[in-house]
Structures are given as structure tokens and as C-alpha cells.
Amino acid sequence: MRKIICVVILFILILSIGTIGYMTLEHLNFMDSLYLTAISITTVGYGDIVPIHPLGKIFTICLVFAGVGLVMYTFSKVTETMIEGGLRDIFERRKMNKKVAGLRNHYIVCGFGRIGKVICQILQENNRPFVVIEKNPEELKNIESEGFLELAGEASDDEVLLKAGIMKAQGLIAVVASDPDNMYITLTARGLNPDLFILARSSGTPGAETKLVRAGASKVISPYYIGARRMAQLVVRPTVIDFIDLTMHAGELGLRMEELLVTDKASFVNKNLLESGIRKRFDVIVVAIKRKNEEMLFNPGPTTTLLAGDILIVLGDHQQISELEKEV
């Protein structure tokens, strides 16, 4: 747009210079001077009005060269703007689609409202790959400005979800504005991938959570309910909440609470906590262990055996947990 504005200003400037020049050198009136300037710039040839004075002819030669150059420049800039914009969009879209197609074990975030934006920021902070599906053009611009991978379209559309890599995804988060939309997204996603973890947002209206679970949601969260509980807990147990915040976010203590999956390749698989040396080697506290059968062992003792498939909930320093992650 800036290029086009500059071209228009140059064109008006050439017309003005030409008109004033002919009025001065050929003593023509304003309309005849403007007319002579126009036919000189466009090189259509002279008819009823021609420059007579020698200086007028020299001026016309300069004006023709300047005018023709401006016309060619204008044409090139307009063409460049049209083609460049279209090609840039095509190449950027193709590049984005290629990145999305290469995702594995990622998350699909449906909706980029206030909640969706925070979710994306937290996923990015924790180095979790994700793609956002959004249909609002304004929100798509916001996603692009944040540098997140995005797909334009309806999140309940089979083709859009398949394009987002739902068959290779680790989870889907449905956080669009309305319960019916989240329900359609959940239903479609569950039909495409029966094993997918699906987290759905509920408005908190009676019956909404039950219907979302029936549609296939693995977990249903009501932001209003969670927010109300947190506000109440801040009043009742402020120190506890402050400590939890320190473990969930980068705080002054540098603590981090993380969940780690024990694989067959872990050096301490089939060993008890004492033999594993987790506390001694990594200075990390094992707060709880979640077994494959969903059993949760809180504050496991030193004789508790670590099995493949267990999920360790650990608390410790960022660097130490990162080292433990490599071990499991």
C-alpha cells in the first residue's frame, strides 16, 4: 500500500510540473496545459495543441521521458504488489501446511480466544508441539503474530482435523466459545481417533459436562468453576496456593513439578525407589506414582517398585528434573 501511495504522489507531481511548465513556457491556460501534459506523458501523439516555443519542446522531451518512466514504474509496482502478495500468501500457507504435516505426538488446540491463547503460551513454554485451528480471520492474524502453527477452518470438520494430524496427535483441546461447538468437535475427534485424549471446555451450565463426556471427552473443565475454586482457596489456604504456583511456574525457588513416564529403557525399571537412587543422584522428590491401572500411590515408600508404564510425579530443580528426564 505504501508503494502505491508513493506512485500516486509521483504521478500527481509530474502532472503538476507539466501543467505549470506549459503555462509558463507556452503561455497556455490551465486546461490546455493539463491536456498537453496528459497526452505527452501517455505518448498518444499531438493533434490540436502542440508545443511551439523551443524551450517548450525541450521541456516536452524531458516530460515524455519522465512520464513514460513513471508509467512503467507504476505498472511494475502495481503488478509486483499484486503478484508478490498473492505468491507470498501461497508460499507461507504451503510452508505452514508442511510444518503441520510433520507434527508427531502434538496437541490440537481448537479455538484461540482468551483461554486458547493462554493454553498455547503454556504449551510453548513447556516445549510441547501444537497447532491451532481457528476460523475467525482476526484471530488467525493474532495466531500468526504469535508465531504459532495454525489452520484456518471449522474445527468440527473431518478434513480440517485430519489435516491437523489428529491420527498422530497426543491430544485435542476444545476451547471454543459455546458448548454445542465443543460437543461437535469432541464427537468428530472421537470418531476419527478413538484413543485420543480429548480435553473439552464447559460453560458450567447444568448438563453440559455430562453431554461432553458422552460425546467422547476424556476430561471436561469449566473455567468458571476452576476460577471460583482457586479464588476461594487463595482466601482459605493462600500459602499452599503460592507454593503450588511456584512448582507449576518458573518461580523464585526454581522449582518444577513434572510427570515422567517410566519406559522399558529406564535404568531403574523394576527397581524400588531406594535402589533407583533418584533422590540421591538427582535430588528429586517422587511425590506420587500413577500405575497403568490408574491407581495413584501418594508419597511412595523406599520399597515401592518402579514399573514400566508408571508415571512419576516429581518435584525438584529444573536442571535436575531435566537430567532425570533423560534417564527415563
Secondary structure, 3 states (H helix, E strand, C coil): CHHHHHHHHHHHHHHHHHHHHHHHHCCCCHHHHHHHHHHHHCCCCCCCCCCCCHHHHHHHHHHHHHHHHHHHHHHHHHHHHHHHHHHHHHHHHHHHHHHHHCCCCCEEEECCCHHHHHHHHHHHHCCCCEEEEECCHHHHHHHHHHCCCEEECCCCCHHHHHHCCCCCCCEEEECCCCHHHHHHHHHHHHHHCCCCEEEEECCCCCCHHHHHHHHCCCEEECHHHHHHHHHHHHHHCHHHHHHHHHHHCCCCCCEEEEEEECCCCCCCCCCEHHHHCHHHHHCCEEEEEECCCCCEEECCCCCCECCCCCEEEEEEEHHHHHHHHHHC
